Amino acid sequence: MHKFGYSLPLKRGMVTRRLQDEEGGKMGTDNQNSQEEAQNTETKLFTQDEVNEFLAKDRRKTAEKYADYDVLKEKATKFDEIEEKNKTELEKKTEEVKSLQAQIDGMKKAQELSDMRTKVAKENNVPIELLTGTTEDECKAQADKLKEFMSASGVPVTVSDGGEVVRPGKLDPAKAFEQWAKDKL
């Protein structure tokens, strides 16, 4: 049965519609309801023109219901585009923040490495420029080897608090080498 309350018969050309009386309430058991319904219902025949008119009214109502569909669809599309653009900008900003955070982390790590090398250089009395280790143990091992080398060379070297090499008596390196070479050779 269609929403207008009519049904198409098996024969072509005519449509029947069930009309209920104004009171049309359902009381009693199902048997009583079906009997009352049969009594309160009369059959009306519709011509094809009347059926076409029913269908045309239905189409007009549907068309009125969705009259602004194209406008709403356009607005929804614009909204989706703006949302996608904002999302893209957000992703760009997120990537920028990640990049800056990576730079900050790299700078912190470099500062910690420099501080550790300075500490080992001062503790072992070696030039900081000669320490290349990335861990404290590596730098200490390098410092031990440097101290061993410097003591073997016979040139006394000390390192100031800033990590600079200070030679006693302010000897010129060329003269110090000459003296060392004379002593050793």
C-alpha positions as CSV (number, residue, x, y, z in Angstrom):
1,M,0.0,0.0,0.0
2,H,1.3,3.5,-0.9
3,K,1.7,6.3,1.7
4,F,-1.5,7.9,0.3
5,G,-3.5,4.9,1.3
6,Y,-4.2,3.5,-2.2
7,S,-3.2,0.3,-3.7
8,L,-2.8,-0.9,-7.2
9,P,-5.2,-3.7,-8.2
10,L,-4.2,-6.6,-10.3
11,K,-6.3,-5.2,-13.2
12,R,-4.8,-2.2,-15.1
13,G,-6.4,1.2,-15.2
14,M,-8.2,1.4,-11.8
15,V,-6.9,1.9,-8.3
16,T,-8.7,1.2,-5.0
17,R,-8.4,3.2,-1.9
18,R,-9.7,2.3,1.5
19,L,-11.5,5.1,3.3
20,Q,-12.2,4.8,7.0
21,D,-15.0,6.5,8.8
22,E,-14.2,9.5,10.9
23,E,-14.3,7.6,14.2
24,G,-12.1,4.8,12.8
25,G,-10.8,3.8,16.3
26,K,-9.7,0.3,17.0
27,M,-11.5,-1.3,20.0
28,G,-11.9,-4.9,21.1
29,T,-10.1,-8.0,19.9
30,D,-8.4,-8.5,16.6
31,N,-11.5,-10.3,15.3
32,Q,-13.7,-7.4,16.2
33,N,-11.2,-4.9,14.7
34,S,-11.2,-6.7,11.4
35,Q,-15.0,-6.9,11.4
36,E,-15.4,-3.2,12.3
37,E,-12.8,-2.4,9.7
38,A,-14.6,-4.3,7.0
39,Q,-17.9,-2.5,8.0
40,N,-16.3,1.0,8.2
41,T,-14.3,0.7,5.0
42,E,-15.7,1.4,1.6
43,T,-13.9,1.0,-1.6
44,K,-13.4,4.0,-3.9
45,L,-12.1,3.6,-7.4
46,F,-9.6,6.1,-8.9
47,T,-8.9,6.9,-12.5
48,Q,-5.4,7.0,-13.9
49,D,-5.6,10.8,-13.9
50,E,-6.4,10.9,-10.2
51,V,-3.5,8.5,-9.4
52,N,-1.2,10.7,-11.6
53,E,-2.4,13.7,-9.6
54,F,-1.5,11.9,-6.3
55,L,1.9,11.1,-7.6
56,A,2.5,14.6,-8.9
57,K,1.6,16.0,-5.4
58,D,4.0,13.6,-3.9
59,R,6.8,14.6,-6.3
60,R,6.1,18.3,-5.6
61,K,6.3,17.8,-1.8
62,T,9.6,15.9,-2.2
63,A,11.0,18.6,-4.6
64,E,10.0,21.4,-2.1
65,K,11.6,19.4,0.7
66,Y,14.9,19.2,-1.1
67,A,14.7,22.6,-2.9
68,D,17.8,23.9,-1.2
69,Y,19.8,20.7,-1.5
70,D,22.3,22.2,-4.0
71,V,22.9,25.2,-1.8
72,L,23.5,23.0,1.2
73,K,25.7,20.7,-0.8
74,E,27.8,23.6,-1.9
75,K,28.1,24.9,1.7
76,A,29.1,21.5,2.9
77,T,31.8,21.2,0.2
78,K,33.2,24.6,1.1
79,F,33.2,23.7,4.8
80,D,35.1,20.4,4.0
81,E,37.6,22.4,2.0
82,I,38.2,24.9,4.8
83,E,38.5,22.1,7.3
84,E,41.0,20.3,5.1
85,K,43.0,23.5,4.7
86,N,43.1,24.1,8.4
87,K,44.1,20.5,9.0
88,T,46.9,21.0,6.5
89,E,48.1,24.2,8.3
90,L,47.9,22.4,11.6
91,E,50.0,19.5,10.2
92,K,52.6,22.0,8.9
93,K,52.8,23.7,12.3
94,T,53.1,20.3,14.0
95,E,56.0,19.4,11.7
96,E,57.6,22.8,12.4
97,V,57.3,22.3,16.2
98,K,58.8,18.8,15.8
99,S,61.7,20.2,13.8
100,L,62.4,22.9,16.4
101,Q,62.2,20.4,19.2
102,A,64.7,18.2,17.5
103,Q,67.1,21.2,17.1
104,I,66.7,22.0,20.8
105,D,67.4,18.4,21.8
106,G,70.5,18.4,19.5
107,M,71.7,21.6,21.1
108,K,71.2,20.2,24.6
109,K,73.0,17.1,23.7
110,A,75.9,19.1,22.3
111,Q,76.1,21.2,25.4
112,E,76.1,18.2,27.7
113,L,78.9,16.6,25.6
114,S,80.9,19.8,25.8
115,D,80.4,20.1,29.6
116,M,81.4,16.4,30.0
117,R,84.6,16.9,27.9
118,T,85.5,20.1,29.8
119,K,85.1,18.2,33.1
120,V,87.3,15.3,32.0
121,A,89.9,17.7,30.5
122,K,90.1,19.6,33.8
123,E,90.3,16.4,35.9
124,N,93.1,14.9,33.8
125,N,94.9,18.1,32.9
126,V,94.7,17.6,29.1
127,P,93.6,20.0,26.3
128,I,89.9,19.8,25.7
129,E,90.4,20.0,21.9
130,L,92.0,16.6,21.9
131,L,89.0,14.8,23.5
132,T,86.6,13.4,20.9
133,G,84.8,10.7,22.8
134,T,81.0,10.8,23.1
135,T,80.8,9.2,26.6
136,E,82.6,10.1,29.8
137,D,84.4,6.7,29.8
138,E,85.7,7.2,26.2
139,C,87.0,10.7,27.1
140,K,88.7,9.4,30.2
141,A,90.4,6.7,28.2
142,Q,91.5,9.3,25.7
143,A,92.8,11.6,28.5
144,D,94.8,8.7,30.0
145,K,96.4,8.0,26.7
146,L,97.2,11.7,26.1
147,K,98.7,12.0,29.6
148,E,100.8,8.9,28.9
149,F,101.9,10.4,25.5
150,M,102.7,13.8,27.1
151,S,104.7,12.4,29.9
152,A,106.7,10.2,27.3
153,S,107.5,13.3,25.2
154,G,109.1,15.1,28.1
155,V,107.4,18.4,27.5
156,P,105.6,19.5,30.6
157,V,102.1,20.7,29.7
158,T,99.3,22.0,32.0
159,V,95.8,23.0,31.2
160,S,94.2,26.1,32.6
161,D,90.6,26.1,33.9
162,G,89.4,27.2,30.4
163,G,91.0,24.1,28.8
164,E,93.8,26.1,27.2
165,V,97.3,24.6,27.2
166,V,99.8,26.5,29.4
167,R,103.5,25.7,29.1
168,P,105.7,26.6,32.0
169,G,108.1,29.5,31.3
170,K,106.1,30.4,28.3
171,L,108.3,28.5,25.9
172,D,107.8,28.9,22.2
173,P,106.5,25.6,20.8
174,A,109.3,25.5,18.2
175,K,112.0,26.0,21.0
176,A,110.3,23.4,23.2
177,F,110.4,20.9,20.3
178,E,114.1,21.8,19.6
179,Q,114.9,21.2,23.3
180,W,113.0,18.0,23.4
181,A,114.7,16.7,20.2
182,K,118.1,17.5,21.7
183,D,117.3,15.7,24.9
184,K,115.9,12.6,23.1
185,L,118.3,12.4,20.2
